[in-house]
């Protein structure tokens, strides 16, 4: 499975952290823009991690009977 990467904004710029096999590591490079960090993730062949929402109305109401 490809490593999951997240982009976080800090005071100095955008930083990337990767999660692979349960271990999270930070990349030392600081990027000037979100797009530059995203391009770096794509060049490495990593996958951008998407946070799952805590609650989804779609899922909750989908199985309710009328």
Predicted model as a PDB file, atoms N, CA, C, CB and O in Angstrom, pLDDT in the B-factor column:
MODEL        1                                                                  
ATOM      1  N   UNK A   1       0.830  -1.180   0.000  1.00 71.00           N  
ATOM      2  CA  UNK A   1       0.000   0.000   0.000  1.00 71.00           C  
ATOM      3  C   UNK A   1       0.879   1.250   0.000  1.00 71.00           C  
ATOM      4  CB  UNK A   1      -0.947  -0.005   1.209  1.00 71.00           C  
ATOM      5  O   UNK A   1       1.917   1.283   0.660  1.00 71.00           O  
ATOM      6  N   UNK A   2       0.471   2.250  -0.723  1.00 82.00           N  
ATOM      7  CA  UNK A   2       1.232   3.490  -0.806  1.00 82.00           C  
ATOM      8  C   UNK A   2       1.179   4.229   0.532  1.00 82.00           C  
ATOM      9  CB  UNK A   2       0.689   4.386  -1.944  1.00 82.00           C  
ATOM     10  O   UNK A   2       0.173   4.166   1.240  1.00 82.00           O  
ATOM     11  N   UNK A   3       2.266   4.932   0.879  1.00 86.00           N  
ATOM     12  CA  UNK A   3       2.231   5.742   2.098  1.00 86.00           C  
ATOM     13  C   UNK A   3       1.173   6.844   1.990  1.00 86.00           C  
ATOM     14  CB  UNK A   3       3.618   6.359   2.371  1.00 86.00           C  
ATOM     15  O   UNK A   3       0.963   7.413   0.918  1.00 86.00           O  
ATOM     16  N   UNK A   4       0.522   7.132   3.095  1.00 91.00           N  
ATOM     17  CA  UNK A   4      -0.474   8.192   3.155  1.00 91.00           C  
ATOM     18  C   UNK A   4       0.228   9.468   3.626  1.00 91.00           C  
ATOM     19  CB  UNK A   4      -1.665   7.806   4.109  1.00 91.00           C  
ATOM     20  O   UNK A   4       0.936   9.441   4.632  1.00 91.00           O  
ATOM     21  N   UNK A   5       0.044  10.570   2.926  1.00 93.00           N  
ATOM     22  CA  UNK A   5       0.708  11.825   3.268  1.00 93.00           C  
ATOM     23  C   UNK A   5      -0.318  12.893   3.609  1.00 93.00           C  
ATOM     24  CB  UNK A   5       1.603  12.296   2.115  1.00 93.00           C  
ATOM     25  O   UNK A   5      -1.392  12.947   3.010  1.00 93.00           O  
ATOM     26  N   UNK A   6       0.016  13.741   4.571  1.00 93.00           N  
ATOM     27  CA  UNK A   6      -0.830  14.873   4.923  1.00 93.00           C  
ATOM     28  C   UNK A   6      -0.004  16.144   4.824  1.00 93.00           C  
ATOM     29  CB  UNK A   6      -1.430  14.708   6.348  1.00 93.00           C  
ATOM     30  O   UNK A   6       1.205  16.141   5.053  1.00 93.00           O  
ATOM     31  N   UNK A   7      -0.683  17.229   4.477  1.00 93.00           N  
ATOM     32  CA  UNK A   7      -0.036  18.532   4.364  1.00 93.00           C  
ATOM     33  C   UNK A   7      -0.608  19.420   5.463  1.00 93.00           C  
ATOM     34  CB  UNK A   7      -0.252  19.168   2.936  1.00 93.00           C  
ATOM     35  O   UNK A   7      -1.823  19.562   5.596  1.00 93.00           O  
ATOM     36  N   UNK A   8       0.292  20.016   6.251  1.00 93.00           N  
ATOM     37  CA  UNK A   8      -0.140  20.905   7.324  1.00 93.00           C  
ATOM     38  C   UNK A   8       0.514  22.265   7.137  1.00 93.00           C  
ATOM     39  CB  UNK A   8       0.209  20.312   8.715  1.00 93.00           C  
ATOM     40  O   UNK A   8       1.671  22.364   6.730  1.00 93.00           O  
ATOM     41  N   UNK A   9      -0.247  23.312   7.441  1.00 92.00           N  
ATOM     42  CA  UNK A   9       0.293  24.666   7.334  1.00 92.00           C  
ATOM     43  C   UNK A   9       0.865  25.082   8.684  1.00 92.00           C  
ATOM     44  CB  UNK A   9      -0.800  25.669   6.864  1.00 92.00           C  
ATOM     45  O   UNK A   9       0.218  24.932   9.720  1.00 92.00           O  
ATOM     46  N   UNK A  10       2.083  25.605   8.655  1.00 91.00           N  
ATOM     47  CA  UNK A  10       2.740  26.108   9.855  1.00 91.00           C  
ATOM     48  C   UNK A  10       3.086  27.577   9.632  1.00 91.00           C  
ATOM     49  CB  UNK A  10       4.019  25.273  10.196  1.00 91.00           C  
ATOM     50  O   UNK A  10       2.789  28.138   8.577  1.00 91.00           O  
ATOM     51  N   UNK A  11       3.707  28.188  10.619  1.00 92.00           N  
ATOM     52  CA  UNK A  11       4.102  29.592  10.481  1.00 92.00           C  
ATOM     53  C   UNK A  11       5.140  29.789   9.393  1.00 92.00           C  
ATOM     54  CB  UNK A  11       4.641  30.117  11.796  1.00 92.00           C  
ATOM     55  O   UNK A  11       5.159  30.828   8.734  1.00 92.00           O  
ATOM     56  N   UNK A  12       6.006  28.800   9.197  1.00 91.00           N  
ATOM     57  CA  UNK A  12       7.080  28.940   8.214  1.00 91.00           C  
ATOM     58  C   UNK A  12       6.688  28.473   6.816  1.00 91.00           C  
ATOM     59  CB  UNK A  12       8.282  28.173   8.672  1.00 91.00           C  
ATOM     60  O   UNK A  12       7.389  28.779   5.852  1.00 91.00           O  
ATOM     61  N   UNK A  13       5.590  27.742   6.685  1.00 94.00           N  
ATOM     62  CA  UNK A  13       5.161  27.245   5.382  1.00 94.00           C  
ATOM     63  C   UNK A  13       4.355  25.972   5.525  1.00 94.00           C  
ATOM     64  CB  UNK A  13       6.361  27.003   4.480  1.00 94.00           C  
ATOM     65  O   UNK A  13       3.695  25.755   6.540  1.00 94.00           O  
ATOM     66  N   UNK A  14       4.410  25.131   4.504  1.00 96.00           N  
ATOM     67  CA  UNK A  14       3.659  23.877   4.500  1.00 96.00           C  
ATOM     68  C   UNK A  14       4.619  22.710   4.701  1.00 96.00           C  
ATOM     69  CB  UNK A  14       2.864  23.710   3.176  1.00 96.00           C  
ATOM     70  O   UNK A  14       5.661  22.637   4.050  1.00 96.00           O  
ATOM     71  N   UNK A  15       4.267  21.798   5.603  1.00 95.00           N  
ATOM     72  CA  UNK A  15       5.094  20.626   5.868  1.00 95.00           C  
ATOM     73  C   UNK A  15       4.290  19.368   5.575  1.00 95.00           C  
ATOM     74  CB  UNK A  15       5.603  20.622   7.332  1.00 95.00           C  
ATOM     75  O   UNK A  15       3.061  19.362   5.648  1.00 95.00           O  
ATOM     76  N   UNK A  16       5.010  18.307   5.242  1.00 95.00           N  
ATOM     77  CA  UNK A  16       4.382  17.036   4.885  1.00 95.00           C  
ATOM     78  C   UNK A  16       4.745  15.996   5.929  1.00 95.00           C  
ATOM     79  CB  UNK A  16       4.818  16.569   3.467  1.00 95.00           C  
ATOM     80  O   UNK A  16       5.896  15.902   6.355  1.00 95.00           O  
ATOM     81  N   UNK A  17       3.761  15.224   6.335  1.00 94.00           N  
ATOM     82  CA  UNK A  17       4.031  14.065   7.180  1.00 94.00           C  
ATOM     83  C   UNK A  17       3.451  12.847   6.472  1.00 94.00           C  
ATOM     84  CB  UNK A  17       3.420  14.240   8.626  1.00 94.00           C  
ATOM     85  O   UNK A  17       2.384  12.916   5.861  1.00 94.00           O  
ATOM     86  N   UNK A  18       4.170  11.732   6.564  1.00 92.00           N  
ATOM     87  CA  UNK A  18       3.734  10.503   5.912  1.00 92.00           C  
ATOM     88  C   UNK A  18       3.447   9.441   6.955  1.00 92.00           C  
ATOM     89  CB  UNK A  18       4.793  10.005   4.912  1.00 92.00           C  
ATOM     90  O   UNK A  18       4.060   9.404   8.022  1.00 92.00           O  
ATOM     91  N   UNK A  19       2.500   8.580   6.622  1.00 90.00           N  
ATOM     92  CA  UNK A  19       2.151   7.476   7.506  1.00 90.00           C  
ATOM     93  C   UNK A  19       2.236   6.187   6.708  1.00 90.00           C  
ATOM     94  CB  UNK A  19       0.729   7.664   8.122  1.00 90.00           C  
ATOM     95  O   UNK A  19       1.501   5.989   5.740  1.00 90.00           O  
ATOM     96  N   UNK A  20       3.145   5.312   7.128  1.00 83.00           N  
ATOM     97  CA  UNK A  20       3.321   4.024   6.466  1.00 83.00           C  
ATOM     98  C   UNK A  20       3.514   2.953   7.536  1.00 83.00           C  
ATOM     99  CB  UNK A  20       4.533   4.055   5.477  1.00 83.00           C  
ATOM    100  O   UNK A  20       4.354   3.088   8.426  1.00 83.00           O  
ATOM    101  N   UNK A  21       2.743   1.917   7.436  1.00 84.00           N  
ATOM    102  CA  UNK A  21       2.814   0.788   8.367  1.00 84.00           C  
ATOM    103  C   UNK A  21       2.686   1.231   9.818  1.00 84.00           C  
ATOM    104  CB  UNK A  21       4.118   0.036   8.177  1.00 84.00           C  
ATOM    105  O   UNK A  21       3.362   0.701  10.699  1.00 84.00           O  
ATOM    106  N   UNK A  22       1.814   2.206  10.059  1.00 83.00           N  
ATOM    107  CA  UNK A  22       1.538   2.664  11.405  1.00 83.00           C  
ATOM    108  C   UNK A  22       2.536   3.658  11.971  1.00 83.00           C  
ATOM    109  CB  UNK A  22       1.470   1.513  12.289  1.00 83.00           C  
ATOM    110  O   UNK A  22       2.364   4.107  13.105  1.00 83.00           O  
ATOM    111  N   UNK A  23       3.567   4.018  11.229  1.00 88.00           N  
ATOM    112  CA  UNK A  23       4.562   4.974  11.700  1.00 88.00           C  
ATOM    113  C   UNK A  23       4.428   6.279  10.930  1.00 88.00           C  
ATOM    114  CB  UNK A  23       5.987   4.400  11.554  1.00 88.00           C  
ATOM    115  O   UNK A  23       4.328   6.288   9.703  1.00 88.00           O  
ATOM    116  N   UNK A  24       4.429   7.389  11.679  1.00 89.00           N  
ATOM    117  CA  UNK A  24       4.319   8.711  11.071  1.00 89.00           C  
ATOM    118  C   UNK A  24       5.688   9.379  11.089  1.00 89.00           C  
ATOM    119  CB  UNK A  24       3.266   9.584  11.813  1.00 89.00           C  
ATOM    120  O   UNK A  24       6.358   9.416  12.121  1.00 89.00           O  
ATOM    121  N   UNK A  25       6.098   9.907   9.933  1.00 91.00           N  
ATOM    122  CA  UNK A  25       7.375  10.613   9.827  1.00 91.00           C  
ATOM    123  C   UNK A  25       7.147  11.958   9.170  1.00 91.00           C  
ATOM    124  CB  UNK A  25       8.411   9.783   9.028  1.00 91.00           C  
ATOM    125  O   UNK A  25       6.288  12.098   8.299  1.00 91.00           O  
ATOM    126  N   UNK A  26       7.921  12.949   9.593  1.00 92.00           N  
ATOM    127  CA  UNK A  26       7.842  14.292   9.030  1.00 92.00           C  
ATOM    128  C   UNK A  26       8.931  14.460   7.976  1.00 92.00           C  
ATOM    129  CB  UNK A  26       7.979  15.371  10.141  1.00 92.00           C  
ATOM    130  O   UNK A  26      10.048  13.973   8.146  1.00 92.00           O  
ATOM    131  N   UNK A  27       8.604  15.144   6.895  1.00 89.00           N  
ATOM    132  CA  UNK A  27       9.571  15.465   5.854  1.00 89.00           C  
ATOM    133  C   UNK A  27      10.244  16.781   6.245  1.00 89.00           C  
ATOM    134  CB  UNK A  27       8.885  15.564   4.436  1.00 89.00           C  
ATOM    135  O   UNK A  27       9.564  17.726   6.645  1.00 89.00           O  
ATOM    136  N   UNK A  28      11.568  16.851   6.133  1.00 90.00           N  
ATOM    137  CA  UNK A  28      12.319  18.028   6.574  1.00 90.00           C  
ATOM    138  C   UNK A  28      12.088  19.257   5.700  1.00 90.00           C  
ATOM    139  CB  UNK A  28      13.786  17.709   6.599  1.00 90.00           C  
ATOM    140  O   UNK A  28      12.301  20.380   6.157  1.00 90.00           O  
ATOM    141  N   UNK A  29      11.665  19.072   4.478  1.00 92.00           N  
ATOM    142  CA  UNK A  29      11.487  20.179   3.548  1.00 92.00           C  
ATOM    143  C   UNK A  29      10.244  20.989   3.905  1.00 92.00           C  
ATOM    144  CB  UNK A  29      11.389  19.660   2.108  1.00 92.00           C  
ATOM    145  O   UNK A  29       9.189  20.425   4.197  1.00 92.00           O  
ATOM    146  N   UNK A  30      10.376  22.321   3.878  1.00 94.00           N  
ATOM    147  CA  UNK A  30       9.241  23.218   4.088  1.00 94.00           C  
ATOM    148  C   UNK A  30       8.901  23.845   2.741  1.00 94.00           C  
ATOM    149  CB  UNK A  30       9.560  24.321   5.172  1.00 94.00           C  
ATOM    150  O   UNK A  30       9.778  24.375   2.058  1.00 94.00           O  
ATOM    151  N   UNK A  31       7.630  23.783   2.361  1.00 96.00           N  
ATOM    152  CA  UNK A  31       7.196  24.270   1.052  1.00 96.00           C  
ATOM    153  C   UNK A  31       6.520  25.629   1.190  1.00 96.00           C  
ATOM    154  CB  UNK A  31       6.240  23.262   0.385  1.00 96.00           C  
ATOM    155  O   UNK A  31       5.885  25.921   2.203  1.00 96.00           O  
ATOM    156  N   UNK A  32       6.667  26.457   0.151  1.00 95.00           N  
ATOM    157  CA  UNK A  32       6.091  27.804   0.167  1.00 95.00           C  
ATOM    158  C   UNK A  32       4.590  27.798  -0.064  1.00 95.00           C  
ATOM    159  CB  UNK A  32       6.757  28.663  -0.877  1.00 95.00           C  
ATOM    160  O   UNK A  32       3.884  28.685   0.417  1.00 95.00           O  
ATOM    161  N   UNK A  33       4.094  26.797  -0.803  1.00 94.00           N  
ATOM    162  CA  UNK A  33       2.670  26.759  -1.112  1.00 94.00           C  
ATOM    163  C   UNK A  33       2.124  25.341  -0.968  1.00 94.00           C  
ATOM    164  CB  UNK A  33       2.416  27.287  -2.530  1.00 94.00           C  
ATOM    165  O   UNK A  33       2.871  24.362  -0.992  1.00 94.00           O  
ATOM    166  N   UNK A  34       0.824  25.260  -0.821  1.00 94.00           N  
ATOM    167  CA  UNK A  34       0.149  23.971  -0.737  1.00 94.00           C  
ATOM    168  C   UNK A  34       0.360  23.188  -2.027  1.00 94.00           C  
ATOM    169  CB  UNK A  34      -1.355  24.159  -0.457  1.00 94.00           C  
ATOM    170  O   UNK A  34       0.565  21.974  -2.002  1.00 94.00           O  
ATOM    171  N   UNK A  35       0.307  23.895  -3.156  1.00 95.00           N  
ATOM    172  CA  UNK A  35       0.468  23.254  -4.460  1.00 95.00           C  
ATOM    173  C   UNK A  35       1.851  22.627  -4.603  1.00 95.00           C  
ATOM    174  CB  UNK A  35       0.235  24.265  -5.581  1.00 95.00           C  
ATOM    175  O   UNK A  35       1.979  21.533  -5.153  1.00 95.00           O  
ATOM    176  N   UNK A  36       2.887  23.307  -4.115  1.00 95.00           N  
ATOM    177  CA  UNK A  36       4.242  22.761  -4.193  1.00 95.00           C  
ATOM    178  C   UNK A  36       4.356  21.494  -3.348  1.00 95.00           C  
ATOM    179  CB  UNK A  36       5.276  23.809  -3.731  1.00 95.00           C  
ATOM    180  O   UNK A  36       5.005  20.532  -3.759  1.00 95.00           O  
ATOM    181  N   UNK A  37       3.732  21.488  -2.177  1.00 95.00           N  
ATOM    182  CA  UNK A  37       3.752  20.299  -1.326  1.00 95.00           C  
ATOM    183  C   UNK A  37       2.984  19.159  -1.980  1.00 95.00           C  
ATOM    184  CB  UNK A  37       3.160  20.614   0.056  1.00 95.00           C  
ATOM    185  O   UNK A  37       3.419  18.009  -1.931  1.00 95.00           O  
ATOM    186  N   UNK A  38       1.851  19.469  -2.587  1.00 94.00           N  
ATOM    187  CA  UNK A  38       1.056  18.457  -3.283  1.00 94.00           C  
ATOM    188  C   UNK A  38       1.821  17.874  -4.463  1.00 94.00           C  
ATOM    189  CB  UNK A  38      -0.267  19.053  -3.762  1.00 94.00           C  
ATOM    190  O   UNK A  38       1.787  16.664  -4.684  1.00 94.00           O  
ATOM    191  N   UNK A  39       2.503  18.712  -5.214  1.00 95.00           N  
ATOM    192  CA  UNK A  39       3.320  18.239  -6.336  1.00 95.00           C  
ATOM    193  C   UNK A  39       4.411  17.289  -5.849  1.00 95.00           C  
ATOM    194  CB  UNK A  39       3.950  19.430  -7.084  1.00 95.00           C  
ATOM    195  O   UNK A  39       4.691  16.280  -6.497  1.00 95.00           O  
ATOM    196  N   UNK A  40       5.029  17.608  -4.705  1.00 95.00           N  
ATOM    197  CA  UNK A  40       6.071  16.753  -4.141  1.00 95.00           C  
ATOM    198  C   UNK A  40       5.502  15.379  -3.776  1.00 95.00           C  
ATOM    199  CB  UNK A  40       6.701  17.418  -2.901  1.00 95.00           C  
ATOM    200  O   UNK A  40       6.130  14.352  -4.035  1.00 95.00           O  
ATOM    201  N   UNK A  41       4.316  15.368  -3.175  1.00 94.00           N  
ATOM    202  CA  UNK A  41       3.662  14.104  -2.803  1.00 94.00           C  
ATOM    203  C   UNK A  41       3.404  13.256  -4.046  1.00 94.00           C  
ATOM    204  CB  UNK A  41       2.331  14.373  -2.054  1.00 94.00           C  
ATOM    205  O   UNK A  41       3.647  12.049  -4.038  1.00 94.00           O  
ATOM    206  N   UNK A  42       2.918  13.877  -5.096  1.00 93.00           N  
ATOM    207  CA  UNK A  42       2.617  13.149  -6.332  1.00 93.00           C  
ATOM    208  C   UNK A  42       3.890  12.623  -6.997  1.00 93.00           C  
ATOM    209  CB  UNK A  42       1.855  14.052  -7.305  1.00 93.00           C  
ATOM    210  O   UNK A  42       3.887  11.526  -7.556  1.00 93.00           O  
ATOM    211  N   UNK A  43       4.981  13.401  -6.939  1.00 95.00           N  
ATOM    212  CA  UNK A  43       6.249  12.957  -7.519  1.00 95.00           C  
ATOM    213  C   UNK A  43       6.785  11.723  -6.796  1.00 95.00           C  
ATOM    214  CB  UNK A  43       7.282  14.087  -7.466  1.00 95.00           C  
ATOM    215  O   UNK A  43       7.399  10.855  -7.416  1.00 95.00           O  
ATOM    216  N   UNK A  44       6.554  11.648  -5.493  1.00 93.00           N  
ATOM    217  CA  UNK A  44       7.033  10.516  -4.699  1.00 93.00           C  
ATOM    218  C   UNK A  44       6.176   9.270  -4.889  1.00 93.00           C  
ATOM    219  CB  UNK A  44       7.068  10.890  -3.232  1.00 93.00           C  
ATOM    220  O   UNK A  44       6.583   8.172  -4.509  1.00 93.00           O  
ATOM    221  N   UNK A  45       4.993   9.435  -5.473  1.00 92.00           N  
ATOM    222  CA  UNK A  45       4.094   8.300  -5.657  1.00 92.00           C  
ATOM    223  C   UNK A  45       3.277   8.006  -4.406  1.00 92.00           C  
ATOM    224  CB  UNK A  45       4.883   7.071  -6.051  1.00 92.00           C  
ATOM    225  O   UNK A  45       2.733   6.912  -4.257  1.00 92.00           O  
ATOM    226  N   UNK A  46       3.192   8.985  -3.507  1.00 91.00           N  
ATOM    227  CA  UNK A  46       2.423   8.813  -2.286  1.00 91.00           C  
ATOM    228  C   UNK A  46       0.971   9.166  -2.538  1.00 91.00           C  
ATOM    229  CB  UNK A  46       2.998   9.672  -1.152  1.00 91.00           C  
ATOM    230  O   UNK A  46       0.613   9.667  -3.605  1.00 91.00           O  
ATOM    231  N   UNK A  47       0.148   8.903  -1.554  1.00 91.00           N  
ATOM    232  CA  UNK A  47      -1.272   9.176  -1.661  1.00 91.00           C  
ATOM    233  C   UNK A  47      -1.647  10.230  -0.617  1.00 91.00           C  
ATOM    234  CB  UNK A  47      -2.109   7.874  -1.473  1.00 91.00           C  
ATOM    235  O   UNK A  47      -1.218  10.144   0.533  1.00 91.00           O  
ATOM    236  N   UNK A  48      -2.441  11.218  -1.013  1.00 90.00           N  
ATOM    237  CA  UNK A  48      -2.881  12.252  -0.081  1.00 90.00           C  
ATOM    238  C   UNK A  48      -3.951  11.668   0.830  1.00 90.00           C  
ATOM    239  CB  UNK A  48      -3.420  13.502  -0.839  1.00 90.00           C  
ATOM    240  O   UNK A  48      -4.966  11.153   0.361  1.00 90.00           O  
ATOM    241  N   UNK A  49      -3.718  11.750   2.121  1.00 85.00           N  
ATOM    242  CA  UNK A  49      -4.652  11.184   3.092  1.00 85.00           C  
ATOM    243  C   UNK A  49      -5.826  12.139   3.266  1.00 85.00           C  
ATOM    244  CB  UNK A  49      -3.950  10.916   4.456  1.00 85.00           C  
ATOM    245  O   UNK A  49      -5.653  13.338   3.484  1.00 85.00           O  
ATOM    246  N   UNK A  50      -7.000  11.584   3.165  1.00 75.00           N  
ATOM    247  CA  UNK A  50      -8.210  12.382   3.350  1.00 75.00           C  
ATOM    248  C   UNK A  50      -8.836  12.000   4.675  1.00 75.00           C  
ATOM    249  CB  UNK A  50      -9.217  12.174   2.179  1.00 75.00           C  
ATOM    250  O   UNK A  50      -9.070  10.824   4.953  1.00 75.00           O  
ATOM    251  N   UNK A  51      -9.099  12.994   5.476  1.00 69.00           N  
ATOM    252  CA  UNK A  51      -9.706  12.736   6.769  1.00 69.00           C  
ATOM    253  C   UNK A  51     -11.161  12.353   6.586  1.00 69.00           C  
ATOM    254  CB  UNK A  51      -9.580  13.959   7.685  1.00 69.00           C  
ATOM    255  O   UNK A  51     -11.896  12.987   5.830  1.00 69.00           O  
ATOM    256  N   UNK A  52     -11.563  11.317   7.281  1.00 64.00           N  
ATOM    257  CA  UNK A  52     -12.966  10.916   7.237  1.00 64.00           C  
ATOM    258  C   UNK A  52     -13.732  11.738   8.261  1.00 64.00           C  
ATOM    259  CB  UNK A  52     -13.131   9.388   7.508  1.00 64.00           C  
ATOM    260  O   UNK A  52     -13.275  11.894   9.393  1.00 64.00           O  
ATOM    261  N   UNK A  53     -14.866  12.254   7.889  1.00 60.00           N  
ATOM    262  CA  UNK A  53     -15.637  13.067   8.840  1.00 60.00           C  
ATOM    263  C   UNK A  53     -16.138  12.216   9.997  1.00 60.00           C  
ATOM    264  CB  UNK A  53     -16.825  13.746   8.135  1.00 60.00           C  
ATOM    265  O   UNK A  53     -16.411  11.026   9.840  1.00 60.00           O  
ATOM    266  N   UNK A  54     -16.255  12.855  11.179  1.00 63.00           N  
ATOM    267  CA  UNK A  54     -16.725  12.145  12.360  1.00 63.00           C  
ATOM    268  C   UNK A  54     -18.149  11.633  12.182  1.00 63.00           C  
ATOM    269  CB  UNK A  54     -16.648  13.048  13.575  1.00 63.00           C  
ATOM    270  O   UNK A  54     -18.483  10.526  12.604  1.00 63.00           O  
ATOM    271  N   UNK A  55     -18.966  12.441  11.561  1.00 60.00           N  
ATOM    272  CA  UNK A  55     -20.338  12.005  11.318  1.00 60.00           C  
ATOM    273  C   UNK A  55     -20.742  12.426   9.911  1.00 60.00           C  
ATOM    274  CB  UNK A  55     -21.317  12.598  12.379  1.00 60.00           C  
ATOM    275  O   UNK A  55     -20.373  13.500   9.435  1.00 60.00           O  
ATOM    276  N   UNK A  56     -21.482  11.584   9.276  1.00 55.00           N  
ATOM    277  CA  UNK A  56     -21.938  11.876   7.931  1.00 55.00           C  
ATOM    278  C   UNK A  56     -23.450  11.732   7.896  1.00 55.00           C  
ATOM    279  CB  UNK A  56     -21.260  10.945   6.891  1.00 55.00           C  
ATOM    280  O   UNK A  56     -23.985  10.656   8.165  1.00 55.00           O  
ATOM    281  N   UNK A  57     -24.123  12.794   7.569  1.00 55.00           N  
ATOM    282  CA  UNK A  57     -25.581  12.730   7.503  1.00 55.00           C  
ATOM    283  C   UNK A  57     -26.044  11.772   6.425  1.00 55.00           C  
ATOM    284  CB  UNK A  57     -26.161  14.111   7.251  1.00 55.00           C  
ATOM    285  O   UNK A  57     -27.097  11.147   6.557  1.00 55.00           O  
ATOM    286  N   UNK A  58     -25.271  11.651   5.367  1.00 55.00           N  
ATOM    287  CA  UNK A  58     -25.633  10.738   4.279  1.00 55.00           C  
ATOM    288  C   UNK A  58     -25.738   9.313   4.794  1.00 55.00           C  
ATOM    289  CB  UNK A  58     -24.605  10.816   3.138  1.00 55.00           C  
ATOM    290  O   UNK A  58     -26.707   8.616   4.492  1.00 55.00           O  
ATOM    291  N   UNK A  59     -24.765   8.875   5.558  1.00 52.00           N  
ATOM    292  CA  UNK A  59     -24.765   7.528   6.070  1.00 52.00           C  
ATOM    293  C   UNK A  59     -25.846   7.350   7.125  1.00 52.00           C  
ATOM    294  CB  UNK A  59     -23.406   7.182   6.639  1.00 52.00           C  
ATOM    295  O   UNK A  59     -26.518   6.319   7.153  1.00 52.00           O  
ATOM    296  N   UNK A  60     -26.023   8.349   8.001  1.00 56.00           N  
ATOM    297  CA  UNK A  60     -26.999   8.231   9.073  1.00 56.00           C  
ATOM    298  C   UNK A  60     -28.426   8.177   8.558  1.00 56.00           C  
ATOM    299  CB  UNK A  60     -26.852   9.377  10.028  1.00 56.00           C  
ATOM    300  O   UNK A  60     -29.239   7.399   9.057  1.00 56.00           O  
ATOM    301  N   UNK A  61     -28.739   9.002   7.557  1.00 59.00           N  
ATOM    302  CA  UNK A  61     -30.121   9.061   7.080  1.00 59.00           C  
ATOM    303  C   UNK A  61     -30.406   8.032   5.984  1.00 59.00           C  
ATOM    304  CB  UNK A  61     -30.429  10.454   6.563  1.00 59.00           C  
ATOM    305  O   UNK A  61     -31.563   7.804   5.632  1.00 59.00           O  
ATOM    306  N   UNK A  62     -29.399   7.436   5.466  1.00 58.00           N  
ATOM    307  CA  UNK A  62     -29.568   6.512   4.349  1.00 58.00           C  
ATOM    308  C   UNK A  62     -30.418   5.303   4.728  1.00 58.00           C  
ATOM    309  CB  UNK A  62     -28.214   6.050   3.847  1.00 58.00           C  
ATOM    310  O   UNK A  62     -31.189   4.812   3.904  1.00 58.00           O  
ATOM    311  N   UNK A  63     -30.290   4.821   5.949  1.00 64.00           N  
ATOM    312  CA  UNK A  63     -30.973   3.609   6.350  1.00 64.00           C  
ATOM    313  C   UNK A  63     -32.212   3.864   7.204  1.00 64.00           C  
ATOM    314  CB  UNK A  63     -30.029   2.733   7.093  1.00 64.00           C  
ATOM    315  O   UNK A  63     -32.819   2.917   7.706  1.00 64.00           O  
ATOM    316  N   UNK A  64     -32.590   5.108   7.372  1.00 64.00           N  
ATOM    317  CA  UNK A  64     -33.788   5.417   8.147  1.00 64.00           C  
ATOM    318  C   UNK A  64     -35.031   5.077   7.330  1.00 64.00           C  
ATOM    319  CB  UNK A  64     -33.803   6.908   8.567  1.00 64.00           C  
ATOM    320  O   UNK A  64     -35.084   5.329   6.127  1.00 64.00           O  
ATOM    321  N   UNK A  65     -36.017   4.508   7.993  1.00 67.00           N  
ATOM    322  CA  UNK A  65     -37.258   4.219   7.304  1.00 67.00           C  
ATOM    323  C   UNK A  65     -38.133   5.458   7.290  1.00 67.00           C  
ATOM    324  CB  UNK A  65     -37.990   3.044   7.964  1.00 67.00           C  
ATOM    325  O   UNK A  65     -38.109   6.232   8.247  1.00 67.00           O  
ATOM    326  N   UNK A  66     -38.901   5.669   6.236  1.00 65.00           N  
ATOM    327  CA  UNK A  66     -39.738   6.870   6.149  1.00 65.00           C  
ATOM    328  C   UNK A  66     -40.898   6.814   7.142  1.00 65.00           C  
ATOM    329  CB  UNK A  66     -40.278   7.039   4.724  1.00 65.00           C  
ATOM    330  O   UNK A  66     -41.703   7.743   7.204  1.00 65.00           O  
TER     331      UNK A  66                                                      
ENDMDL                                                                          
END                                                                             
